Amino acid sequence: MMDKISFGEGLKRGLKRHCPHCDSPTLFEGYLKVRPRCPVCMADNGQHRVDDIASYFTVLLVGHLLVAPSLAIPWFWSLPLWASLGILLSAMTLATLAALPFIKGGVIGALAAVADKKTA
């Protein structure tokens, strides 16, 4: 039987893209594909339905970190529209693609901790 994990511990391990139960770096098979079972502890990580919540949190985070400051920086307004859109859209795309797997891992870790609490 696996030890129960706390919400914070599951979230922290998931944000590292590690298995929420054993902390081994085996949560994902690729960029976003979750391994159905952890090869180290055999935890059923495929049971957690992330659906669109990871995308929602990623867009929320990237929007607050990039769009809001770009609206508040005066020199950004003086750029031509094509330049400001090119810079902002490129930065948003890179930030979104970089953050999405870590946020998805965090959501899986949080869901694993909540599922552990329900079975306790």
N, C-alpha and C positions, 0 to 999 in steps of 0.2 A: 504494500500500500504506500502511495506517495504522501509526503507531508503536505499539509494544507498551506497555501500561500496567501499572504495578505494582499490587499488591493494594491498598495504602494509597491510591494515587491514584484507582483505580476506586471504592473505597468512599467516599472523600471527595466525588468528583463525584456519585456516586449519591445520597448523603445530601442533596446540594443539589438533587436532582431534575433533574440535568443529564445529558446524554449522557456515558457513561463514556469514550468515545473522543475526542470533540472539545470537551467541556466547554460545549456550547451548551445553553441551557435548553429543550430540545425532547424530553426523555425521555417525558413523558406528554402525551396528548391531552386528558385530563380529570382527574378526581380520582384514579383508579387505573388507567386504561386506558393501557397502554404503546404508544407508536408502534412499529409493526413495523420501520420503517426511519427512521433519523435524517435529516431533510431537509437537514442541513448536510453531514455526512460520509458518509451512506448506510450507516452501520453497522447491522447486523442485530440490533437490540436485542430484537426479538420472539422470538428463538431461546431466550432464557433463561427457563426454567420456574421461576417463583418458588413456585407452588402455595401451600401454607399456611405456609411458613417465615416470611414477613413477619408474618403474623398471630400466629404463635407468639412471635416476638421482641417484638412490640408488647405482647401480653398479659403476657409476662414482665417487660418494662420497666415498664409501667403498674402491675402488681401490686406490684413492689418499691418503686416511687416513691410509691404512694398507699395501698395496703392495709397494708403493714408500718408506716409511720409512724402511720396512723390507729389501729392496735392499740397503739402505744407512747405515744400522747398521752392522759393520764388524763382531761382534761376531755371528750374525745370519748366516753368511756364513760358520763359522767353525762347525756348528751343522751337524750331519748326515742328509742326504736328507729326510729320513722318519720322523725325528723329526721336521725339519723345515716345511715340508709340513703339518704334523699333526697340528702343532701350527697355521700356517697361514690359512689353510683351516677351522679349527675350529673357529678361530677368525673372519674370513670373513663370515662364515655362521651365527654366532651369531649376528654380526654387521648388516648384511643384513636383517635378520629377525626382528631385533629390530628397524631399521630405516625405513623399507618399509611402515608401516601404517602411520607414521608421514609425510613422503614425499608425499604419496598419498593424505593425507588430505591437505597438502600445495598446491598441484596441483589443487585439487578441489576448494580450496579457491581462488586461482588465477584465475581459469576459471570462477568462480562465479562473481568475481569483473569485469573481462573483459566482461562478458555477461551483467552485470548491466550497463556498459559504453555504450554498443551497443544499449540498449533499452532506454537510456536517451535522 
